Amino acid sequence: VPEGGSTARYVRVVHGDRITVWLTAAMLHRWLIGLLLSYHGWIYESRGSVSLRTRLWAASMRLLVGAGSGNRRVGLYSFQGALPTLPVPALSDSVRRYLTSMEPLLDDTELSGVGRKLQFYLRLKSWWAPNYVSDWWEEFVYLYSREPIMINSNYYGMDCLFVQPTRVQAARAANVTWGLLQCWRRICREEMRPLFAGDSVPLCSWQYERAFATTRVPGEERDYLVHLKDTGHIAVHHAGRYYALYFRHNNRWLEPHELEAQLQQILDDKSEPAPGERQLGALTAGNRSAWARARSLHFSRGVNKTSLEALEEAAFVLALDDEAGDYDPDDDAKLNRYAKLLLHGDGCNRWFDKSFTMVVFANGRLGLNAEHSWADAPILGQIWEEVTILYDQSGSCYNSDGHCVVRSSSSPAAELPAPVRLQWDLGQACIETIDQQLQIARNLINDVELHLVVHNAFGKGAIKACSMSPDAFIQLALQLAYFRDSGGQFCLTYEASMTRLFREGRTETVRSCTNESCKFVRAFEAGIATNAELRSLIYSPFLDKALKSQWKLSTSQTPHGLTGKLDLTRHPELVSCGGGFGPVSYDGYGVSYIIGGEDTIFFHISSRVSCQQTSSRRFGDRICAAMRD
């Protein structure tokens, strides 16, 4: 302490200086990470030939980020403030690329003079919004649509096909429910690790927040998403009845074996549904405006309001089906049926508004149906992989008889609160609306053909041996298959790609029907070009960079191994077959695919039964032939 100085004042000054230095260092650290994350040249580098600039950038990232995904101190939202905002591309760039993408499909194209004004509005929004497109994407692609979200918007995910840890329905449902709830707990505490590209570039984690306790609420003109920070129950559907199952008791979370006992009570309940209750879920499957009016008229007061709130405020919905879902390599109809049950059920045994509904079948197989507006499929894909594969298939969750392992001393089952049966008083007018919505749902269901292809003739191992990107290979095969299927036509093709390198990024479009891909397909089908000439057409500069009206061919690759913890070389039986979605256009196909390990690729193909030009099974055969060729 300086002579004559105040000890207390000196301590305050030193303490204040330390805080200032710490804050300055923290802000500088975040600024430097943000500066480094704005560099994207690494995406276009060829493997084995990395530039000095990219090597220096990667070393700096590892130094500042702390070895990326291997740093245990990194929280789920650690890098949100440092992620760059999505840049607005130059208008001339957008127009040039759009016109080029339409050349294979149109003879003549006109450009409106409104482009410059719209570009100005876009730049203006980019200055104040975290992401200039994500909120519009959520609202106008999803929430403003008045069409049924069943099939048209919701998607499904499936179980591992080649391994099944138990055939006890209540046990499987309880254990995966517990795993999902623990995953939610880690998200809320920011203990889940963010995903990294290349082990050093963090991806945006914004979408995880609404994975649980979120519901889509219908409106007359547009829907709304409602998210709760916390809730203490899940909703359960079985045999046309709805229940609230509380997963906390005496200030602790129930263990899997306790949840199993609760779920078994529901399965053993033989009581009949209330009038209209069995078909109640159809309200969420039909027209959105009709559901909004019914909600206002029949669910705004009394017991119906209380029960609907219990459904909408649940962490998620669990559907216990009496039907079995299964896979038989000698009977693909079983796998097709399994997928259809997840995509739409019977039109009234799924609550399509919930962020997701987990479906557990009578034989212990499971899957999910997810509402699409709150996040994109890779978010649930990561959660699903962590819970249903890494945790549930670990070999330590079930006894030899298939029931959940008792992990700790707990309260006797008699002391646990029983599941609460939700009560409904549905008048005749409400039941008539439910019946109308169910008819809409059934018409949709009857018009969807869903076919799954387990392509095991070869997988990404053989494709990479040809020094080619597996995704580029598959996209080119899809172009060849569609050209053959449509009698020599090309179509506007959508391939989903993520923009999570930017703050609040969601999805963009890769337009994989290009001048180059069309040239290759025509040359292939003409039968004149040599193999060497065809190979030269595959390796076009556009495909190297790109993969580094109505969408007749809407495609999406389901990511596998997002967690970085799944070793399919040692455990190939844990491969997931992914999930799928309905056709985007009436006369087109929805194709979801997942590259499972080195030797298998799963295709989920959907189309409309009433369209004479399409057939999911035929297109599946075309894909396999195109892959082989």
Secondary structure, DSSP 8 states (H G I E B T S, - for coil): --TT--HHHHHHHHHHHHHHHHHHHHHHHHHHHHHHHT--GGGG-BTTB--HHHHHHHHHHHHHHTSGGG-TT--TTTTGGGS-------HHHHHHHHHHHHTTT-S-----TTHHHHHHHHHHHHHHSS-TTHHHIIIIIIIT--S-STTTT-EEEE-BSS--S---HHHHHHHHHHHHHHHHHHHHTT-S---EETTTEE---GGGGGSSSEEEE--SS--EEEE-S--SEEEEEETTEEEEEE-EETTEE--HHHHHHHHHHHHH------TTTTTGGGGGTS-HHHHHHHHHHHSSSHHHHHHHHHHHTSS-EEEE-SS-----TT-HHHHHHHHHHHHTTTSSSS-TTBSEEEEE-TTS-EEEEE-STTS-HHHHHHHHIIIIIIITTSSSSB-TTSSB---S----GGGS---EE------HHHHHHHHHHHHHHHHHHHTEEEEEEEE-S--HHHHHHTT--HHHHHHHHHHHHHHHHTTS----EEEEEE-TTSTT--EEEE----HHHHHHHHHHHHT-S-HHHHHHHHS-HHHHHH-----SEEEEE----TTS---TTT-GGG-B--EEE--SSTTSEEEEEEEETTTEEEEEEEEETT-TT--HHHHHHHHHHHHH-
